[in-house]
Amino acid sequence: MVRIKRVYDEPKKDDGFRVLVDRLWPRGMKKEAAKIDLWMKDVAPSDALRKSFHHDAMKWPTFEKKYQAELKDKKQHLTELKKLEKEHGTLTLLFGARDPEHNQAVIIAQALKKD
């Protein structure tokens, strides 16, 4: 099972293995409070794509297509995430954005379901 959750939300036992999928560390978040098992910043969108999107929901369709294309070159990271899901039963992809519907974790979760 793959879940997505904002890194600022309270960690729970049923989160399973918690993976931060942001390129940048979340503002104001202390590492101890985040309860992150793995920070996989290389699966996150490239800096150029992240900056062009800037969490603007109007740019979502373009961001989604471009990030899906980037993920094709990051198959090893998706494979590792699938392995972690299998090992732990539940994998929670953590993101820092305010919008729970328009962020890279949503796209990663979709990619994991396809493979």
N, C-alpha and C positions, 0 to 999 in steps of 0.2 A: 504494500500500500504506500502510495506517495501522497504526501500532504504538502500544502504550502502554508506558510505562516509568517507574519511580520516578526522580525527579530526583536522588536520592542515589546511584543506580547509575552505574557508570563510563560516561562517554560513549564511543560507538564510531563509527567512520566510517560503518558501514552504518545508523546512525540517520537519516540523511538530514537533513531540516529539523526542528529541535527546537523545540517550542512548549510553554511552560509554561502550563497551563490552570488554575492556582490563583489565587484572588483575593489571597491573602497570599503574600509571599515565604517560601520554605521556611526553617525555623529552622536556623541554623548554616551555611547554604550561602552561600559567597562567589560573587559573580556570575561571576568568572573561572572558577571550578571547575565551575560549572553548564553552561557551554558552550551557552547558550540562544540561539537565533536570534531568537525572538520571545516576549514575555510577553503573552499575551492574557487578561488578568484579567477582562475584561468578558464572556467566554463562560462563566466560572465561575458556580457557583450564587450566588444572592443571599446576603447576609450572614445574613439571617433563616433561610433554608433550611440554609445551612452550619452555623449554630449549633444548629439543632434536630436535625440529623442527628448531629453530633459524632462521626462515624466509628463509629457503633454499628451493627453488622451486623444487629441485630434490627430496626432502623428502616429498613433498606435498601428494602423494597418501597414504603414511603410516600415516601421520599426520591426513589427512581427515578421514580415517577409525577409528583411535583411538579417535579422537575428537567426531565423531558421536556416538561412544560407550559411551563416557563420558556424552554426552548430554542426554542419556537415563536415567541417574541418576539426571538430572537437569530439569525434566519435569515442576516443579513448576515455574522455571524461564521462560521457554518457554511459559507457560500459562499466566504469568504476561505480557510478551511482546505482546502476542496476544491480551490481554485485552487492553493494551495501544494503540495498533494499531487501535482497534475498537473504543476506546474513542476519539482518536485524528485524525483518518483518515489516517495520514501518520506517519510512524515510521522510523526514520533514525538511523541505527546502525553505531556507530562511532568506528573506529579503528586507531591505530597509525602506523601500518606497512607501508612501502613504496610501497609494491606490492598490487595493488588493486584487484588482482585475487587470491592471495594465502594468505588468512588471515581468522581468525575465524568468522568474520562478514559474509563472504560468506556462510560458513557452517550453521551459525545460521539462515540466511535468507532462505536457502533451507529447513531447518527443520521447519521453520514457515509456509512455503508454503505447506509442506506435511500434517501437522496436520489440 
